[in-house]
Amino acid sequence: MLDRVTGLQVFTRVVALGGLSAAARALGMSPTMATKHMTALEDRLGVKLLYRTTRRLTLTEAGRNYLEAAERILTEIEDADAAAAAETVNVRGTLRLNAPVSFGIREIAPLLPELSRRHPALAVDLGLNDRNVDLIEEGWDLVIRIGTLADSSMIARRLAPCHMIVCAAPSYITAHGRPRAIADLEGHTCLGYTLSRAVGADRWSFGRDGKASVEIRGTLKANNGDALVAAAIAGQGIVYQPTFLVAREIDAGLLIPLTLDHDPIELDGIYAAYPADRRPPAKVRATIDFLAERLGPEPPWERRPTNGFGDAEIT
């Protein structure tokens, strides 16, 4: 007799991911075994849960009714497992961690060897995406988010502040002059980040509340901050990015911070978030504690020797 819990897992993953093959991959089993679990589940219930065609799987009415109960049962099992794990100091298993591309490469990846040394039985599956991933549907245990969190379905812990800064290469300032006010930016080439409203491709906001803004134009916009920083270093324009993206470049003199008549906008912070409807297992709690210890409240990129993020002079 096949395991009933695995059958429930297969069924809920098939619904979430849209197919048996995708569910099998997510659960680390063969499509044949996933099919066997689905067949056994339906045989045991005596009803069809899914309509199968060559192109797609859809829920039957019985399947829709059963899905809610199956998800509730699996959540209760996970909660029971997490409660048991909370009684032990052993952190083990695979943690699926998702982070924004640039922040993940620059600040998260270098910390993982130390996390591994602290918890040798923990393996990390690191995914890098600048889009907002769906934790439940895509199976992530923990995500790193930057900015204001609007998703009430997650529990989040603030790891570090996220300060913004405007800067440009010495070669750009020599060729085009130094803006002194945000209104001056309208006459400059600005490099726009397409995934942000506050500091986007067409308008930049300033001040703690973001109410001061200016339209910007430029010869490049991108959905990745590192691409914009590389262009700024080459003298293509002015960039408005988080300090973690430009601290090293400012230290090296490749970029010069610009002081304007309005302070940069204040982003809410850098967060670790996990689903609100479940008790976090030991691996999630341990990772959040580790990241909070290593990143904040004074982030490492702001503790490094810097030019002070001030208005440096070009010699």
Buried (B, 14 or more C-beta within 10 A) or exposed (E): EBEEEBBBBBBBBBBBBBBBBBBBBBBEBEBEBBBBBBEBBBEEEEBEBBEEEEEEBEBBEBBEEBBEEBBEBBBEEBBEEBEEBEEEEEBBBEBBBBBBBBBBBBBBBEBBEEBEEEBEEBEBEBBBBBEBBEBBEBBBBBBBBBBEBEBEEBBBBBBBBBBBBBBBBBBBBEEBEBBEEBEBBEEBBBBBBEBBEBBBBEBBBBBEEBEBBBEBBBEBBBBBBBBBBBBBBEBBBBBBBBBBBBBBBBBEEBBBBBBBEBEBBBBBBBBBBBBEEBBBBBBBBBBBEBBBEBBBEEBBBBEEEBBEBEEBEEE
